């Protein structure tokens, strides 16, 4: 019914579409592995299940909560409604201190304990990350 030229064009268009869909799928799949979600302590308390994925927890470092125990820094992040205990081993940014905003990246052990692999506090004393500011304003 259709000529050889029409069938060949249809085949090439189909091949291009399949290649395009496959490329987009692979790009999105690879980006999905690098996504790190931000959550506040209140959002963590209401989680239905704890996943073993890397997340960021942000809020304020609770006053008088920082302690050094055998090379680890332990502190509490609060959004003034709920709190989460954080343990971190590594270099601490100079601007990390009590009463200041912080974002910790790592893994949840349970709803009350967070194991940080990175502390993000590279800002001046007046700056607050937008995610932390929005989370605190909601509360």
RATA-V829352 format. One line per field, one symbol per residue. ss: DSSP state (H for helix, E for strand, - for the rest). phi: phi as a letter, one per 20 degrees, with the letter a starting at -180 (. if undefined). psi: psi as a letter, one per 20 degrees, with the letter a starting at -180 (. if undefined). A space follows every 10 residues. Layout:
ss: ???
phi: ???
psi: ???
//
This chain:
ss: ---HHHHHHH HHHHHHHHHH HHHHHHHHHH HH----EEEE HHHHH----- ----EEEEEE E-----EEE- -EEEEEEE-- --EEEEEE-- ---------- EEEEEEEEEE --EEEEEEEE ---------H HHHHHHHH-
phi: .effffffff ffffffffff ffffffffff fffefceebe gffffdffbe eeefcddcrd fffldebdcl ndddbddcdm cccbeccbdq feffefafnd fbcddrcfeb fdccdedbdd bebffeecgg ffffffffe
psi: gqrhgggggg gggggggggg ggggghghgh hhhjpoqpqr hghhhjphqp qkqprppqbq pppkipqool iqpprppqkj grqppppppa ppqhjorqjq qqpppbqpga iippoqippn kmrriiqpqh gggghhhh.
//
